[in-house]
Amino acid sequence: MASLATHLCGFVLFFPVGFCRLLSSTSLYLHNPSHFRSKLWYFSDPKWKTFDLYALLIALPIFSFSEFFLFFSFSGHPTYKFSLFQQSLAILAFWLLTILIIVREHVGGTSLVDESFVFLSGGIVFLLEYFVMGKGVSGLAGSVYGFLGGLTLVCAGACICLAAKPSAFFAEFLLSCGLVFKGTWLLQVGFSLYTDFFGLKGCGKMNFSEPLKDTVDVHCDLDEDSLRGVALMNFLFTVHAIGVVVLAVGAFGVVAGNRSLSGEARGPLLSEIESASFRTRALPDLEME
């Protein structure tokens, strides 16, 4: 939350994961809605099966350490400084969640690591992120991070719902769209609050130069500029929401028209679904005999 770079990193982490989940889960659902079951991670090709997952395994500790370093080097508002430490712990929690997913993948179908437990852990991690997000920020910046907190709650609720009912495609759809939305909104926040070129008219970048204040905010010359900035960010949030809906509907249509984009639906999971479907159809014949 402390710079444009951290927001760009958030975009790189959340957007690809959400978009891949959206494509893969939609494909599995369209192939056989009655046998849909959400996956912790969707693998499109055995050759690159764990590349993206191991990339997160390496990148997340680096991001966590960066926030921790900022905590020690930051000399501004105490409240905001402590929030950097909390954000570092939240990123570390996502890293532990990634390890859980990898462990679950390696142990396969055994009961050592239950899928529902991992989904529940994901929901708890998103809740932890929600409680530290926007802490020490007020005013215009606070309202902007408030939107981000709402998206985080959507992701948390979707994970908890999937923990209770893995077959709930609507929850999977919300999780995927929530991740995509978080990624695009993080990018928007980074450019709007942490740059001069893309900043809000009449307002500067996030103001860290007043250590006597308890919170930080963007500096606006006039109250009218601040109100206009809030209105503009509300409008941009609506534009992002429409864009994500269009993207989701478009992905749904593309996958429905081209089943070759099915990802893991072409592999073992598809065989399991077809096998279960075959047994279901064969059962009435056995009963008749």
C-alpha positions as a printed Julia matrix, in Angstrom:
289×3 Matrix{Float64}:
   0.0     0.0     0.0
   3.02    2.29    0.25
   3.9     2.91   -3.39
   2.98    2.43   -7.02
   5.3    -0.59   -7.16
   3.39   -2.47   -4.43
   0.1    -1.85   -6.24
   1.58   -3.08   -9.52
   2.75   -6.22   -7.72
  -0.76   -6.72   -6.35
  -2.16   -6.44   -9.87
   0.35   -8.98  -11.18
  -0.57  -11.4    -8.38
  -4.36  -11.13   -8.32
  -5.39  -10.5   -11.93
  -3.77  -13.53  -13.66
  -4.87  -15.92  -10.91
  -8.46  -14.65  -11.04
  -8.63  -14.71  -14.84
  -7.23  -18.25  -15.08
  -9.69  -19.44  -12.43
 -12.52  -17.79  -14.33
 -11.66  -19.55  -17.61
 -10.96  -22.96  -16.1
 -13.89  -23.1   -13.68
 -16.31  -21.88  -16.36
 -15.07  -24.57  -18.73
 -15.53  -27.33  -16.15
 -18.98  -26.07  -15.26
 -20.13  -25.88  -18.88
 -18.87  -29.38  -19.58
 -21.01  -30.94  -16.86
 -22.82  -28.58  -14.46
 -24.19  -31.36  -12.26
 -20.68  -32.7   -11.49
 -18.89  -29.38  -11.07
 -16.54  -29.15   -8.11
 -14.26  -26.2    -7.41
 -10.5   -26.8    -7.35
  -7.87  -25.19   -5.16
  -5.8   -24.52   -8.28
  -6.49  -25.12  -11.97
  -3.73  -26.65  -14.06
  -3.92  -26.16  -17.83
  -0.92  -28.19  -18.98
   1.13  -30.84  -17.14
   4.32  -29.38  -18.63
   3.77  -26.09  -16.8
   1.68  -27.6   -14.03
   3.2   -25.8   -11.08
   5.03  -22.89  -12.73
   2.61  -20.15  -11.66
   2.16  -21.65   -8.21
   5.9   -21.83   -7.57
   6.26  -18.3    -8.92
   3.92  -17.16   -6.13
   5.89  -19.27   -3.67
   9.01  -17.25   -4.56
   7.42  -13.83   -5.08
   5.24  -13.55   -1.97
   8.09  -13.7     0.6
   9.91  -11.02   -1.42
   6.86   -8.74   -1.29
   6.42   -9.46    2.41
  10.05   -8.59    3.1
   9.68   -5.37    1.09
   6.77   -4.23    3.27
   8.73   -5.24    6.38
  11.71   -3.18    5.18
   9.42   -0.19    4.61
   8.18   -0.6     8.17
  11.7    -0.08    9.52
  12.69    2.68    7.09
   9.44    4.69    7.22
   9.65    7.78    9.47
   6.15    9.2     9.01
   2.85    8.58   10.78
   3.13    5.89   13.51
  -0.28    4.43   12.67
   0.53    4.13    9.0
   4.0     2.79    9.8
   2.54   -0.02   11.9
   0.09   -0.83    9.1
   3.08   -1.69    6.87
   4.1    -4.35    9.38
   0.55   -5.74    9.42
   0.45   -5.82    5.63
   3.73   -7.72    5.63
   2.13  -10.36    7.87
  -0.95  -10.52    5.61
   1.24  -11.2     2.56
   3.09  -13.84    4.57
  -0.28  -15.46    5.32
  -0.97  -15.68    1.56
   2.44  -17.34    1.19
   1.52  -19.95    3.8
  -1.75  -20.5     1.95
   0.23  -21.14   -1.24
   2.3   -23.73    0.62
  -0.92  -25.4     1.8
  -2.16  -25.62   -1.8
   1.14  -27.15   -2.95
   1.09  -29.68   -0.12
  -2.49  -30.59   -0.99
  -1.47  -31.09   -4.63
   1.42  -33.4    -3.69
  -0.53  -35.52   -1.22
  -3.34  -35.88   -3.75
  -6.6   -37.35   -2.52
  -5.4   -38.31    0.94
  -6.97  -36.84    4.04
  -3.78  -35.15    5.3
  -4.85  -31.77    3.91
  -8.57  -31.37    3.27
  -9.68  -29.11    0.4
 -12.39  -27.53    2.52
  -9.82  -26.69    5.17
  -7.64  -24.93    2.58
 -10.62  -22.95    1.26
 -11.53  -21.99    4.82
  -7.92  -20.93    5.43
  -8.13  -18.8     2.29
 -11.24  -17.08    3.62
  -9.48  -16.36    6.92
  -6.45  -14.93    5.1
  -8.67  -12.61    3.08
 -10.34  -11.5     6.31
  -6.94  -10.75    7.81
  -6.11   -8.69    4.73
  -9.39   -6.81    5.11
  -8.66   -5.81    8.71
  -5.23   -4.37    7.87
  -6.2    -2.79    4.55
  -6.48    0.99    4.57
  -5.4     1.24    8.2
  -3.89    4.64    8.88
  -5.53    6.11    5.77
  -8.4     8.6     5.79
 -10.32   11.03    3.6
 -10.25   10.51   -0.15
  -7.66    7.74    0.1
  -9.72    6.04    2.83
 -12.81    5.87    0.6
 -10.72    4.42   -2.23
  -9.27    1.7    -0.01
 -12.77    1.1     1.34
 -13.76   -0.23   -2.09
 -10.75   -2.51   -2.03
 -11.8    -3.78    1.38
 -15.26   -4.6     0.04
 -13.74   -6.68   -2.76
 -11.61   -8.49   -0.2
 -14.74   -9.38    1.78
 -16.33  -10.78   -1.39
 -13.3   -13.05   -1.89
 -13.39  -14.1     1.77
 -17.1   -14.94    1.63
 -16.65  -16.91   -1.61
 -13.82  -18.99   -0.08
 -15.87  -19.77    3.03
 -18.84  -20.73    0.85
 -16.64  -23.06   -1.24
 -15.3   -24.61    1.96
 -18.87  -25.55    2.9
 -20.04  -26.4    -0.64
 -17.3   -26.99   -3.26
 -19.94  -27.53   -5.96
 -21.24  -23.95   -5.67
 -20.26  -22.49   -9.06
 -21.67  -19.09   -8.13
 -19.18  -18.83   -5.25
 -16.33  -19.87   -7.57
 -17.5   -17.26  -10.09
 -17.55  -14.57   -7.38
 -14.07  -15.56   -6.19
 -12.63  -15.4    -9.71
 -14.28  -12.08  -10.53
 -13.31  -10.7    -7.1
  -9.65  -11.52   -7.72
  -9.76   -9.92  -11.17
 -11.51   -6.84   -9.77
  -8.99   -6.54   -6.91
  -6.16   -6.64   -9.42
  -7.56   -3.95  -11.71
  -8.6    -1.71   -8.81
  -5.17   -2.0    -7.2
  -3.69   -0.82  -10.48
  -6.14    2.1   -10.61
  -5.42    3.09   -7.0
  -1.69    2.96   -7.62
  -1.86    5.32  -10.59
  -4.46    7.66   -9.06
  -2.95    8.09   -5.58
   0.77    7.52   -6.07
   1.6     9.36   -9.32
   1.47   12.99  -10.39
   0.81   12.34  -14.07
  -2.3    10.16  -13.51
  -3.27   11.84  -10.24
  -6.58   13.51   -9.47
  -7.06   17.11  -10.6
  -6.24   19.56   -7.81
  -4.77   16.82   -5.63
  -1.24   15.57   -5.14
   0.13   12.16   -4.29
  -0.31   10.44   -0.94
   1.04   12.81    1.7
   3.58   11.21    4.07
   5.28   14.44    5.15
   3.19   15.31    8.22
   4.22   12.97   11.05
   2.05   14.78   13.61
  -1.14   13.49   12.01
  -2.51   10.07   12.9
  -3.5     9.19    9.32
  -2.37    9.88    5.77
  -4.33   11.16    2.79
  -3.81   12.78   -0.61
  -3.29   16.53   -0.4
  -5.96   18.54   -2.23
  -5.77   22.32   -2.66
  -9.5    22.85   -2.03
 -12.35   20.92   -0.45
 -14.05   20.99   -3.84
 -11.06   19.16   -5.33
 -11.35   16.48   -2.67
 -15.08   16.04   -3.27
 -14.51   15.91   -7.02
 -11.81   13.29   -6.46
 -14.19   11.12   -4.42
 -16.86   11.41   -7.1
 -14.36   10.53   -9.83
 -13.08    7.46   -7.96
 -16.68    6.31   -7.38
 -17.27    6.64  -11.11
 -14.06    4.77  -11.94
 -15.04    1.98   -9.54
 -18.32    1.63  -11.42
 -16.43    1.55  -14.72
 -14.15   -1.18  -13.38
 -17.18   -3.17  -12.2
 -18.77   -2.95  -15.65
 -15.47   -3.92  -17.24
 -15.14   -7.0   -15.02
 -18.74   -8.05  -15.8
 -18.09   -7.66  -19.54
 -14.86   -9.64  -19.18
 -16.61  -12.42  -17.26
 -19.5   -12.65  -19.74
 -17.05  -12.55  -22.63
 -14.94  -15.32  -21.12
 -18.1   -17.36  -20.54
 -19.07  -16.95  -24.18
 -15.6   -17.72  -25.53
 -15.25  -20.87  -23.43
 -18.77  -21.99  -24.39
 -17.91  -21.56  -28.07
 -14.42  -23.08  -27.87
 -14.13  -26.04  -25.52
 -10.42  -26.39  -26.34
  -9.8   -23.61  -23.78
 -11.01  -25.93  -21.06
  -7.69  -26.17  -19.24
  -7.69  -29.08  -16.83
 -11.06  -30.2   -18.18
  -9.02  -31.97  -20.87
  -7.05  -33.98  -18.32
  -7.69  -36.32  -15.38
 -10.49  -34.23  -13.91
 -12.52  -34.57  -17.11
 -12.01  -38.34  -17.01
 -13.29  -38.42  -13.43
 -16.36  -36.39  -14.38
 -17.09  -38.58  -17.4
 -16.57  -41.73  -15.31
 -18.98  -40.48  -12.64
 -21.5   -39.5   -15.3
 -21.21  -42.96  -16.92
 -21.79  -44.71  -13.58
 -24.84  -42.55  -12.97
 -26.32  -43.45  -16.36
 -25.48  -47.12  -15.94
 -27.14  -47.44  -12.52
 -30.77  -47.46  -13.79
 -29.88  -50.22  -16.31
 -28.48  -52.42  -13.56
 -31.57  -51.87  -11.44
 -33.82  -52.91  -14.35
 -31.91  -56.17  -14.76
